[in-house]
Amino acid sequence: MLMTTLYKYEKNLLKILIILMIFHLPVSSKDSASDPLNQSVLSLNPMNFREIIHILAHDSMMGRPTDGRIGNKAAQVIANKLADYGILPGLNGSYYQNIPLHEISVLPESELKIVCDETLQFALYEDYIVNSTGMMSYLPRPLDIVFAGFGIFAPEFDYNDYQNIDVSGKVVVLLNGEPYSEDLEYFNGIYPTIYSNFQTKAKYALARGAKACIILLSEKDLRFKPWADLLVDYNLPEMTLAQTASEILTIIMPYTKADKILDCVGAVIEQDEFGFSNFSNSSLSKATFSFKGKYTDKTFLAPNVVGIIQGRGENVKDEYLLLSAHYDHLGIGVPVDGDSIYNGVLDNAMGVSALLELSRLLNLFADNLNRNIIIVFTTAEERGLLGSIYYAKNPIVPLYKTIANLNIDGIAFIDNFNSVIGVGAGFSELNEILNKVAEKNNLYVEVLPYELSKVGAFNRSDQTIFAQAGIPSMLVMEGTDYLNISHEFGYYRLYDYMVNYYHSPFDDLNYMINYDAAMQHVDFLLSLSIELINSEKIPEWNAGTTFEIERLRTRAERR
């Protein structure tokens, strides 16, 4: 689960905010007889589910890194399971969609210098981190620095930070985030847009000829994720697709380190509880930037694992449901209490095991399924959603033939639940289907809490890449209305996990998991999958949604 504007900390923040949203609501029990599809519950195999988790999260897997070697062992386990279940390979007789990846490490000897009245030397990790090397940028000659606000060009909102500012051949200083709004017609109100993430800012700077960009973090950013904690998240080398589009050097820096820079470019910024709130720019440029980057790098292959289940419906035989889960984790990291293996049981060995169990059951029921199913276990999700990005660029069937994506990134582990949350469901007609299946299962759909919307929950895992490719997508979480536990105990379990286990060596096989809750989640995903596979109607994006245009484009171009 990694990507975009402070993605590495926002994923932590996202789950912590869930803690704050727990309420002890009235409970109800699930009546399996209410749903004719729930005969499938008898076929769920909890022991099989546990076995796969234990294999993938065992120390011998070394944390399932994306490295072209050890991490590929997990891919082999998954491919072997698909073969055991009789699921067809997705790529000309092979389960492996091999992805060329490029890994770059920035060395501490790199020199970042800014000259403005005086010469300022900045130290890697102490003063800045590198979000993108721009394919190992080396910029020894001084370049002028200019300021361009949030670095956003959004014609649909009549907003352009680059108006009357020439950044060609220069280094542009930008503010993290986007203009605050509570109006859905202006930057989607409280919902973050794509304009707020690092990659989009860098892309627009590059399109205008900039050589590099410096993105400043606000007081709010640093309050949610202190600099020291952010450094831990940036401990891993940068990873990109080997044949990635052009990028520019992107530096991330606390605003506290940039006072003199802002003075020299004539920029005045204001902050409030929501981040950067206002700024002025005199278009003055008295500062220069140089960067003598030093690097090590390597290129290797890491696979997505892809299978396919063929449905039997004649009228919809050329349509597909895409089910996905990422199998990678963080590998070997900073030791904590002598343990350096980041096993990733909840993130995302459980999700992989859930998708394998779904695949097994759906293949058994294939004679009763109308549409086909594509099953994708993505790699390098933790390194920037690279596996899903590669699949979206190289789909095994044209994108327009994929009716929807259900992504699995985390499975219920605390307690059985009375509600579910469809992250991203509100963007499309998937919301109607989710409500229908929830009702059949004596559950209800919770509205995505404001706190989760505020940090862009939808943009934090592979579903956002499939959505950007035009495919209606969502991630289904268990809701916050638990069946058996009190508010206090639910708070304790979530808080304890986030503080002491998440993205640490202790998210391992010793962690306490409620497997009944996990099986309920898998059962619900099975019912939801079957409903989508056999539905007469193809879910569409809601009118005016950002992703609707790409859907129309892929259909028109038949790709």
N, C-alpha and C positions, 0 to 999 in steps of 0.2 A: 504494500500500500504506500507508494511513494510518488510524489510529483508536485510541480507547480509551487505557487506562492507559499513559502515556508511549509511546503507539503509535509516535510519530515517532522515538523512539530505539530502541524495542524491535525495530523492523524492522531497523535497523542491527545491533543486538545479535544478533538471530536469525541473520543471515547470518554474523556473526563467529563465533558459536558453532559453525556448521557447520564452520568452519575447524578448530576444536579437536577435531572428531569424525572427521577423516579418518584412515583406516587403509589401509595398502596390503595388500589382501586377494588371495587367489588369483584368477587371471583365467580367463575362459572366453570363447569366441567365440560369436557369435549365428549360428544356423543358420536361414536364412530358409525353408528347405524344410520345417521342422518345423511351420509354421503356414500353412494354406491361404489365410489372408487376406493373407499377405505378398506375394502377387502384386501387391498395391497399391503395394509399394515401387517398382516399375517406373514408377509414375505420379507419384511425388513429383517436384516440380519445384524443385530447389535454386536455379536462377537466378531463378525467380519469387519464391521466399522471400526472396532477397537484395534483389531489386528493391524489394519493398514496404518492407523495413527501411530502405533508403536513402531512399525517399520520406518515410516517417514521421519519420525521425530527421535529416533534412536541416535545416540552419540556417534555411531558409525557413519551416519549421514553427514556429520560435521556441519550441521545447520543448513543444509541444502543451498549452498552458495551458487550464484551464477558465475561459474568460472571455467566452463568447458571441460571440466574433469570430474570433480567430486559431485557437483550438482547434477551431473548427467546420470548418476546412479539412481537418483529419485525418478528421473524421467523413465529409466528402464523398468523400474518397479511398476510405474503407472501403465506403461505400454504392455507389460506382461499381464497385468490384471485385465486390461481391455481385451487382450487376446484370449485369456482364460474365460471371459464372459461371452466370447463369440462376437464381439463388436468389431466391425470392419475397420481396417486402417483408413485414414482419411486422405493419404497422399500417395497414390499410385503404388499401393502395396506396402507402404511404410506408415508407421504412426508418427514419425519424426518430421517436423517442419524446422529444419536447421536454420538458425539465425546467425549471420555474421555480426559479431559484436566487437567493439573497440573500447578498451579500458585505459584510462589515462590517470596517472597520479601526478599531482602538482607537488614539487619538492620545496621544502622550506627555504632553500637557497634562492628561490625566485625573488626578483627585486621589483617592487612597486614604488614608484617615485612620483610625487606631485610637487610642482614648483609654482609657488604663489607668494611673492614677496620673499619667502624663504623656501628652502628645500625640505620637503616632508618625506620621510621614509616610512613605509607601512610594512609591518611584519605579518606574514601569513599566519592565520589562526588567532594571533593576538589582536590584529586590527581588521582583518577581512578574511572571507572565505571565497572560494571560487565555485560558482554554481555551474558555469560552463567555460571550458578553456578555449572555445572557438576553434576546436581542432588544433590545440597546442599553439596558441597565439604567442608571437614574439614581436613586441612593439617597442624597439629601443629608441626610436626617434620621438622627441616630444610632440604630443598632439594636443590641440586646444580642447579645453573642457567647456561644455555648455550645459545649461539646466533646462529640462523640458517637463516639469511637473510630474504627473503620473506616467507620462510616456504613452498616452492612449490616443488612438485615432478611431473614433466610433461614430461614423456618419449617421447611424440609425438613432443616435441620441444627440445629434448635432453637437458633437464634442470633438475637439482636436487640440491636443497639447502642442502639436508641432506647427501650428499656424504661425507663420512669419519667423520660424526658427530654422536655421540652416545647421544641420548636424553632419553633413557630408564630410567624411574624412576626419571627424572629431570623436571625442569621447563624451557621452551624454550621461548626466547625473539624473536619476529618476527616483521617485518616491514609491515605496511599496504600497499596494492596494489600489483603490479607485475612489472616485467621488462618493461620499456617503449619500444614501438616498433611502427614503421610505416609500417612494412612489414607484409602483411596479412598472410604470411606463418610462422610468428613467433609471438606467443601470439595474433593472430588475428589482428595484427596491432593496430589501434586506438580503436578497439572494446574490451571492457573488457571481460575477460574470467571468468569462474567459479573459477579459481585459485585465483582471487583477493578478494573473499569474506571471511568474518570472519569464517563462518562455514566450508568452505573447508580447511582453514588453521588449524583450530582446529581438523578437522577430520584426517588430515595427521599427525599432532603431536600425536594424540591419537594412531593412527595405529603404530607409532614407539615407543610407550610405555611412552610418556610424561605424567606427572601428571597434568600439567597446562600449559597455555601459556599466555604470555603478548604481546599484539599487540600494537605497537607504532604508533601514528598518526603523520603525517608529518606536516610541516609548511603549505603546500598547503591545507591539510585536515582542519586544524584549521583556515585557512583564509576563506575557504568557509563556515565553520560552527564553529563559536567560541565555546569554551568549555561551556560557560554559556548557550548557546542555545542548545547544545547537551544534557545538563543535563535535560532540559525540556522534550526532546524526551524520555529520559530514566526514566521519572517520574513513568511510569507504572511498575508493577511487571513483572518479567520474566514469560513467558508462554510457555509450551511445550505440546506435546502429552503425555498423561499419560504413554503410553507404548513406549516411544521414545527410539531410539538406544542410546547406551552409549555415553556420552559426557564428556568433561573435563572442568574444571574451565578455563574460558577465560576472562582475564582482559584487558580492553582498557585503555591506558594511553597516555597522550601527550608526545611527544619526549622530551619536556623541563623538564619533571619530571624524565627522565631516564638517564641523563648524567652520574651519578656515576655508575649506573648499567652497562651501556655500557663500561665504563672504566674498570670495574672489570672483565668483560667477554672478554675483549680485542677486542671489536668491534669498528670500525670506520665507520661512515656513512656520505654520502654526499647527498645533496638535490638540486633540481633545480625547475623550474616552474611546472614540472609534478609530483613532489613528491620526494620520495626517489629514487636517481639515481644510487648510487654506494655504495658499502660497502666492508669492509675487515674484516676477522675474524681470530684470532690467536688460536681459540679453547681453549683459557684460561678460567678457571672457578674458580674464587675466591669468588664468591658471593653465598649466600644461601637465600632461600625463605620459608616463612611459612605463612599460612593463617588460622586463626581461625574464620571461617564463622558462623554468627548467622542469623537465618532465621525464617520466618513464612511461612506456605504454606497451600494450600487447593486443593482438587480435585473435579471436577464437570463435568457435561455434558452440551455441547452446540451443537446445530444441524446445519448441512448443510440442506438446503431445496431442495428437488429433485423431479422433475416431468418429465413425458415422453409423447411425442406426437408420435403416431404411423403413419408412412408413409404407402403408398399403393403400392409401387413398388415391384413387385414379385422378380426381379433379385437382388435387393439391400435391401431386407427387413431385413437383418441381419447387416446392417450398420447404423452408428449413427453420427450425428453432435452434438457436445457439445457446448452449449451456457452457459456462466457463468458471474456472477457479485457478488461482495462481498457486504453483507448487514450490516456488523458491522462497528462501528466507535470507537471513543476514550472514550465515556462515560463521566463521571465527571472528570474534570481535574483541573489544576491550574486556580484559578479565574482570570479573566481579567475584570476590571471595574465592578466588582460585579457579573459577569456572569461566571458560572463554567460548564455549559452544552455545550459540544462540539457536536452540532447537526448533522454536516456532510451532508448538503444539496447537495453540488456538489460532495462530497466524502463520500458516494456514493449513497445517496438516489435517485439521478437522474438516476444513472446507473441501480439501482434495478427497478425503475419505467419503464425505457426503456425496460428492459428485460421482465417485466411482460406484457407490451404492445406488444412486439414482440411475446411472447408466446400466447397471446390472438388471435392475427391475424393469426399466423401460425396454430393454432389449427382450426380456421375457414376454412383455406385453406387445411386442412389435406388430403382431397380427391385428391388434385393436387400435393401432395408431394411424392417423391419416397422414400427417406430414412427416418429413424426415427430421433427424436430430443430428446436429454437429456438436461434438463434445471437444472442448479445447481446454487443456491444462497449460496455462501460460507460464513462461519463464520471465525472469528479470522484471517482475512487477515492482519489487522493492527498489529497483534501480531506475525507476522512471516510467513504468508501464510499457516497457520496450517490447515485451512479447505480444501484447495486444496491439500495439502500434504496428508491429511487423505483420501480424495476421490481417489487420484492416487494410494494409497495403497489398497483401498477397493472400486474399481469401481463397479457400478451396472451391467455393461456388461464388458467383457474382453476389455482391452485397445486397442488391435489390431483391434477391430471392430469399434473404434471411428475414423472417417476419418479426423476430424479437430476440433479445438477449436477456437471460437470467444469469447474473453473475453471483458467485458465492465467495464471500470473503469474510469468514467467521461464521460459526454455528453456535446456537444457544448452549450455554454451559452451566448456568446458575440454577434455573428452576423451570418447570413447565410454565406455560404462559397462556394468557387469555387474549392477547392482541399481537398484531404484527405491524411493522412499519415498512412501507415500500419506498425505499430511497430512490427517487427519480420517477416514481410511478405517476406523480402529478403532472409530468410533462406530456403524457400521452394517454391513449385509451387503455394502456395497461392497468391504470387505476381502477377502471370498471371491472376488469377481469379479476384483479386482486381482491376487490370487495366481494365479488361473487363467490370466489373460492373460500375466502375467509368465512363468509356466512355459512357455507356448506359444512365447514369444519367447526362451527360454533365458536368462531373467533370474530374479532372486529379489527378494523384497520385504524390505527392511530394516525393522526396528522403528524407529519414530521415536525418535531419541536422546533421552536424558533431558534434555540441555541445551535441545533444541528444545521438548520438552514443557513444561519449566519456564517458558518465556517465552510459552507459549500460541500456538504456531505457527499453529494452526487459525484463530485469531481475527484474523489480520493481513491478510486480503484478502477479496475479495467472497464467497468460499465461505461465510464465517461468516454473512453476511446471508441467503443462500439457505437455510442450515441453520436459522436462526432462524424462517424462514418455513415450516419443516417439511419441506423437500426434502433428502433424503440427499445430502451434498455432500463433495467432496474436491478437493485440489490434488495433482497428481502431480509430484514432483521426481525428477531423476536421483539415484541413490544415491551413496554415498561410495566405492564400490568401482570405481575407474576401470580402463580396459583397458590403457593404455599408459604411464601416468606413475607416477613414484615418489611416495612420501609427501612428500618434500621439495619436489618441483616442484608438486604439487597444493596444498600449503600456501602456497607462494610465490604462485601465481596467485590464489588466493582472498584471501589477505591483501592482495596488491597491489591487487586490485579494490576491496575494501572500504575500504581506507585512502585510495586515490588516485583512485578513479573513481565509486564508488556515490554517487548523489544529488549529483553534481558536474557541472560542465560537460564533464568528460572522459569521461563515459559516452556517447561519441559514435562516429562512423563510423570513427574511427582505431583503435578498440579491437580487439584481436586476438580473433577468434572462431573456434572449431573448428566449421565448418559440417557436417562429418560427424556430430559429436555432436548438433548441433541436429536434423539430419534423422532420426537414430535416435530422438530424443525425440518428434518429430512422428509418426514411424511407429508408435511404441508407443501414443501417444494415439489414433491412428487405429484400431488394433486394439482398444483398450479401448472406444472409442466404439461400434464395430460390435458388440462383445460385448454392451454394454448395450442397444443399439437392438434387437437380435434375441433377447435373452435371454427365456426363457419366464417367468422369475420377476422380479417387481419388488423391488428392494432395499428393505429396511425398516430403520428404526433399531433398534439393540439395545435390549432391554427396559430401562427405567429411565433411558435417556439423556434429557438435558434437552430435546432437540428432539422427542422422541417425542410429547409432549402436543400440540404445535402441529400435528403431522402428523395426529393423530387429530381435532383440532378442525377443520382445513380440510376433511377428508373428511366429517365430520358436517355441516358447514355448506355443503358443496359449493362452496367458493370457492378 
